[in-house]
Amino acid sequence: MNYREALSFVHSRQKFGSRPGLDSIRRITELCNNPQRDMRFIHIAGTNGKGSVSTMLSNILIESNKKTGLYISPYVIDFRERIQINGEMISKKDFARIITFLAPLVERVDSEGLCVTEFELITCAAFIYFKEKSCDFAVLEVGMGGRLDATNIIESPEVSVITRIDLDHTAVLGDTVLKIAHEKCGIIKKGAPIVMYPDQYKDAADVVSEIARLNSSEFVVPSTDFQYEDKGICGSRVNYKEMEFNLHLIGAHQRLNAATAIEAALKIGISPENIVNGIEKTFFAARMELVCDNPVVLLDGAHNPNGAKALSSALKDIFGDKKVVAVMGMLADKDVDETLGILAPCFSDIITVKVPNPRTMTAAELKKVAQKYCRSATVADSYSRAISLSRTVAGDNPVVVCGSLYLASAIRPKLIKFYK
């Protein structure tokens, strides 16, 4: 297969959806001689912040001269973002080669009464690639949950990280924070240290602490008592444990994500100098990304209540009572009403669009929800129209595009071209 054919084959596995469970991933990795064995992993689960913490840790390890694999999802710009080594995406040639190798094995697993999902296939491909390239470390972001996520086939990691836990994927993971916390904690392994993002619901924090204790795992919670200077759309200047650095990711939650990444890095013996350099080099598309600074345009992938709270808090800190216009699209299976209840009051006007995903809420449906919380909501029938309309309505005031990472991925190139 060439790259286009390989990507088409990967996407064909979407028909199986998300199926929590380890039987299929165990079988296909077994057929590949278990490439995930004898590798050093940092394993990251949580509802929000996984991507930011994963990317910070990858950059920190790269600064330490460690050959570092990074596995994240979803992607924003290019599908190959999901599998990286030292900040470089897997090449199209390597991607096609590995998927060509895996395709008959996938069909064999299917014939045995199991089914390999898209996520399981890409997870196995990442393991193969990291093993082939002799990575010193691989940073693994959980896809959904933890206990039954395909990434959880790994044996004991060097350190496990639990980011912010909140309600998301409730139909699969459970309808309470307590139930979801138990699923996330499935990545905790006997004796492996665990670092937990510090701002948690008490129920969630208690679950993580207790499961860490039962596994004889060192339990680390970063301090929230550190100095910082909030620089608005430019991020923050932070002093954490006498490490001073410029954090380019925007918002108070990103300072806590940085503290979490720092504690995980300290657990595996990374020097303060390399930690600082790694964090200062961290950029993450669609996480309060500053697309344009004059006029201000921000792009964010917040898609659930906790993400909405983080974005809302950041917008209030940066813009105060200034008029802000939003372009929004959301998936129908998310908690749209609660998310809009948190976010919509931040905006004077909301322009609704559909998301390029079969699970999208229509722009008209989203408008109806938005009108409950915002004085003005308008449907746009294309992303180009939404961008143009938002600029007209906002004048010189800020525009924020948010609601889904799928939306962020699709609209980002058009935003960049418009504000070029």
C-alpha positions in Angstrom: 0.0 0.0 0.0 1.0 3.6 -0.5 0.3 6.2 2.1 -3.2 7.1 0.8 -4.2 3.4 0.7 -2.7 2.7 4.1 -4.6 5.7 5.7 -7.8 4.5 3.9 -7.3 1.0 5.4 -6.8 2.5 8.9 -10.0 4.6 8.6 -12.0 1.5 7.4 -11.6 0.2 10.9 -13.8 3.0 12.2 -16.8 0.8 11.5 -16.1 -1.0 14.7 -16.1 2.2 16.8 -14.6 2.3 20.2 -14.5 -1.1 21.9 -12.9 -1.1 25.4 -11.1 -4.3 26.0 -7.6 -5.8 25.6 -8.3 -9.1 23.7 -7.8 -7.7 20.2 -4.7 -5.6 21.0 -3.2 -8.5 22.8 -3.7 -10.8 19.9 -2.4 -8.5 17.2 0.7 -7.5 19.2 1.3 -11.2 19.9 1.3 -11.8 16.1 4.0 -9.0 15.9 6.2 -10.6 18.6 5.0 -8.1 21.3 7.0 -5.0 20.2 5.8 -3.1 23.3 7.8 -5.3 25.6 11.2 -4.2 27.0 10.4 -0.6 26.2 10.4 2.3 28.7 7.0 4.1 28.9 5.4 7.1 30.5 1.7 6.4 30.5 -0.8 9.2 30.7 -4.6 9.0 31.4 -7.2 11.6 32.3 -10.2 13.5 31.0 -8.4 16.8 30.1 -4.8 17.8 29.7 -3.4 14.5 28.5 -2.1 16.0 25.2 -0.5 19.0 26.9 1.2 16.9 29.5 2.3 14.3 27.0 3.8 16.9 24.7 5.6 18.7 27.5 7.1 15.4 28.7 8.2 14.4 25.2 10.0 17.8 24.8 11.6 17.4 28.2 12.9 14.0 27.2 14.2 15.2 23.9 16.1 18.0 25.6 17.7 15.2 27.8 19.0 13.6 24.6 16.6 10.7 24.9 15.2 9.3 21.7 11.5 9.8 22.5 8.4 8.3 20.9 5.1 10.2 21.4 1.7 8.6 20.8 -1.3 11.0 21.0 -4.8 11.3 19.8 -6.7 12.8 18.1 -4.6 14.8 15.6 -5.2 18.4 14.6 -3.1 19.1 11.5 -2.0 15.7 10.1 -3.0 12.1 11.0 0.7 11.3 11.4 0.9 13.6 14.4 -0.4 10.6 16.4 3.0 8.8 16.0 6.1 10.9 16.5 9.8 10.4 17.4 11.7 13.4 18.7 9.0 15.8 17.5 9.0 14.4 13.9 5.9 12.7 12.6 6.3 9.2 11.2 7.1 9.4 7.5 4.4 8.5 5.0 6.7 5.7 3.7 7.2 4.2 7.2 3.4 4.5 7.9 2.5 2.8 4.7 5.1 0.0 5.2 3.9 -0.8 8.8 0.2 -0.7 7.9 0.9 -3.0 4.9 2.6 -5.4 7.2 -0.3 -5.2 9.7 -3.2 -5.5 7.3 -3.1 -9.3 6.8 -2.7 -9.7 10.6 -5.7 -7.6 11.2 -7.7 -9.8 8.9 -6.4 -12.9 10.7 -7.6 -11.5 14.0 -11.0 -10.7 12.5 -11.3 -14.2 11.3 -10.7 -15.5 14.8 -13.8 -13.7 16.0 -12.2 -10.5 17.3 -12.0 -7.2 15.6 -9.2 -4.7 15.5 -10.4 -1.1 15.8 -8.7 1.9 14.2 -7.3 2.9 17.6 -5.9 -0.6 18.3 -4.4 -0.7 14.8 -2.6 2.7 15.2 -1.5 1.7 18.8 0.1 -1.5 17.4 1.7 0.5 14.6 3.2 3.0 17.1 4.7 0.1 19.2 6.3 -1.4 16.1 7.7 2.0 15.0 9.1 2.9 18.4 10.7 -0.5 18.7 12.2 -0.4 15.2 13.8 3.0 15.9 15.1 1.9 19.3 13.4 4.7 21.3 14.8 5.3 24.8 11.3 6.3 26.0 7.8 6.4 24.6 5.2 8.7 26.0 1.7 7.1 25.6 -1.5 9.0 25.8 -4.5 6.9 26.7 -7.3 7.1 24.1 -10.3 6.6 26.4 -10.5 5.6 30.0 -7.4 3.6 31.0 -8.2 0.2 32.4 -9.5 -1.3 29.0 -7.7 1.1 26.7 -5.4 -0.4 24.1 -2.4 1.4 25.4 -2.8 -0.4 28.7 -1.3 -3.6 27.3 2.1 -2.3 28.4 3.8 -3.7 31.4 5.0 -1.5 34.3 5.8 2.1 33.1 8.5 4.3 34.4 5.8 6.6 35.7 2.1 6.9 35.3 0.3 10.2 35.1 -3.3 11.0 35.9 -4.4 14.4 34.5 -7.7 16.2 35.4 -10.6 13.7 35.8 -14.1 14.8 34.9 -17.2 13.6 33.1 -16.7 12.5 29.5 -17.5 9.4 27.5 -20.1 8.6 30.2 -21.9 6.0 28.2 -18.7 3.9 28.2 -16.8 4.9 31.3 -19.6 5.6 33.8 -21.9 8.4 34.7 -20.0 9.6 37.8 -16.6 11.1 38.5 -16.0 8.2 40.9 -16.7 5.5 38.2 -14.5 7.4 35.7 -11.7 7.7 38.2 -11.6 3.9 38.7 -11.3 3.5 34.9 -8.5 6.0 34.6 -6.7 4.4 37.5 -6.5 1.1 35.6 -3.1 2.3 34.2 -1.6 2.2 37.7 0.8 -0.7 37.9 2.4 -2.4 40.9 5.3 -0.3 42.3 5.3 2.2 39.4 5.2 5.9 40.7 2.0 7.8 40.0 1.8 11.6 39.5 -1.7 13.2 39.7 -2.8 16.6 38.5 -3.5 18.6 41.6 -6.9 20.1 40.9 -9.3 17.2 41.3 -12.7 16.4 42.7 -12.2 14.9 46.2 -13.9 11.7 45.1 -11.5 11.3 42.2 -8.4 12.2 44.2 -9.4 9.7 46.9 -9.7 6.9 44.4 -6.3 7.6 42.8 -4.7 7.8 46.2 -6.2 4.5 47.4 -5.4 2.6 44.2 -1.8 3.9 44.4 -1.6 2.7 48.0 -3.0 -0.8 47.0 -0.3 -1.0 44.3 2.5 0.1 46.6 3.0 3.0 44.1 4.7 6.2 45.2 1.9 8.9 45.0 2.9 12.4 44.0 0.7 15.5 43.8 2.3 18.7 42.5 2.2 21.8 44.6 -0.2 24.5 43.7 1.7 27.0 45.8 4.2 28.4 43.3 4.9 31.8 41.8 3.8 32.9 38.4 3.1 36.0 36.3 0.1 35.7 34.0 1.0 37.2 30.6 -2.4 36.8 29.0 -2.3 35.6 25.4 1.5 35.2 25.7 1.1 32.5 28.4 2.9 32.7 31.8 6.2 33.2 33.5 6.4 30.4 36.1 8.7 29.6 39.0 8.1 26.0 40.2 10.5 24.5 42.7 13.1 27.1 41.7 12.8 26.3 38.0 11.9 29.4 36.1 10.5 29.2 32.6 8.2 30.8 30.1 5.1 28.7 29.5 3.6 29.5 26.1 0.4 27.5 26.6 -2.4 29.8 27.8 -4.4 29.5 31.0 -4.2 28.6 34.7 -4.8 25.0 33.9 -1.7 24.8 31.8 0.4 26.0 34.7 -0.9 23.0 36.7 -0.3 20.7 33.6 3.3 22.0 33.6 3.7 21.2 37.3 2.4 17.7 36.6 4.8 17.2 33.8 7.7 18.5 35.9 6.9 16.0 38.8 6.8 13.1 36.3 10.1 14.2 34.8 11.7 14.4 38.2 10.6 10.9 38.9 12.7 9.6 36.1 15.7 11.7 36.9 15.6 14.5 34.4 17.6 17.6 35.3 16.0 20.9 36.0 17.8 22.5 33.1 16.4 20.0 30.6 12.9 20.3 32.2 12.9 24.1 31.7 14.2 23.9 28.2 11.6 21.2 27.2 8.7 23.2 28.6 9.8 26.4 27.0 9.8 24.7 23.6 6.3 23.3 24.0 3.7 24.4 21.5 0.4 22.7 21.0 -2.1 23.4 18.2 -5.7 24.0 19.2 -5.0 24.4 22.9 -5.8 28.1 23.4 -3.7 28.5 20.3 -3.0 32.1 19.3 -3.8 32.1 15.6 -3.5 36.0 15.3 -2.6 38.6 17.8 -4.0 41.7 16.1 -6.9 41.2 16.1 -6.8 38.4 18.7 -8.0 35.0 17.4 -7.8 31.9 19.6 -8.4 28.3 18.6 -9.3 25.7 21.3 -10.4 22.1 21.3 -12.5 22.3 24.6 -15.3 19.9 24.1 -16.6 18.9 27.6 -17.6 20.7 30.8 -14.1 20.6 32.4 -12.5 21.9 29.2 -15.2 24.6 29.0 -14.4 25.7 32.6 -10.7 26.0 31.8 -11.4 28.0 28.7 -14.0 30.1 30.4 -11.6 30.9 33.2 -8.8 31.8 30.8 -11.1 34.1 28.7 -12.3 36.0 31.8 -8.7 36.4 33.0 -7.5 37.7 29.6 -10.4 39.7 28.3 -12.5 40.6 31.3 -15.7 42.3 30.1 -14.5 42.8 26.6 -16.8 41.7 23.8 -15.8 38.3 22.5 -17.3 36.5 19.5 -17.3 32.7 19.2 -17.4 30.2 16.3 -18.6 26.9 17.7 -19.3 23.3 16.6 -19.9 20.3 18.8 -20.5 16.6 18.7 -24.0 15.6 19.6 -22.9 12.9 22.1 -21.1 15.4 24.3 -22.7 17.2 27.2 -23.6 20.1 24.9 -26.0 21.8 27.3 -23.7 21.9 30.3 -20.7 22.9 28.1 -22.7 25.8 26.5 -24.0 26.8 29.9 -20.4 27.3 31.0 -18.9 28.8 27.8 -21.7 30.7 26.1 -22.0 33.5 28.8 -18.4 34.4 27.8 -19.5 35.5 24.4 -21.6 38.3 23.0 -22.3 36.4 19.8 -22.0 32.7 18.8 -21.8 31.5 15.2 -22.6 27.8 15.0 -21.3 25.3 12.5 -21.3 21.6 12.0 -18.3 19.4 12.9 -16.8 17.2 10.1 -17.8 14.0 11.9 -20.8 11.7 11.7 -21.6 12.4 15.3 -21.9 16.1 14.7 -24.7 18.2 16.1 -26.2 20.3 13.3 -25.5 24.0 13.4 -29.2 24.7 13.7 -29.5 22.4 16.8 -26.5 24.0 18.4 -27.9 27.4 17.8 -31.0 26.5 19.8 -28.9 25.4 22.8 -26.6 28.4 22.5 -29.6 30.8 22.5 -30.4 29.7 26.0 -27.2 31.2 27.3 -26.1 33.9 24.8 -28.0 36.9 23.4 -27.1 36.2 19.8 -26.6 33.0 17.9 -26.3 32.6 14.1 -25.9 29.6 11.8 -23.1 29.5 9.2 -23.3 27.0 6.4 -19.5 26.9 5.9 -16.3 27.4 7.8 -15.3 30.2 5.4 -18.6 32.0 6.0 -18.3 31.5 9.8 -14.8 33.0 9.8 -15.8 36.0 7.7 -19.0 36.6 9.7 -17.2 36.4 13.1 -14.7 39.0 12.0 -17.5 41.3 10.8 -19.4 40.9 14.1 -16.4 41.2 16.3 -14.8 44.2 14.7 -11.5 44.7 16.5 -12.6 42.5 19.3 -11.4 38.9 20.0 -12.7 35.8 18.2 -12.6 32.3 19.8 -13.1 29.1 17.8 -14.0 26.2 20.0 -16.2 23.2 20.8 -14.4 20.2 19.2 -10.9 19.1 18.2 -12.4 17.7 15.0 -13.7 21.3 14.3 -10.2 22.7 15.2 -8.5 20.3 12.8 -10.8 21.2 9.9 -11.1 25.0 10.4 -7.5 25.7 11.4 -6.0 25.9 7.8 -8.8 28.3 6.8 -8.3 30.5 9.8 -4.5 30.7 9.1 -5.2 31.6 5.5 -7.8 34.2 6.4 -5.5 36.0 8.9 -2.3 35.6 6.9 
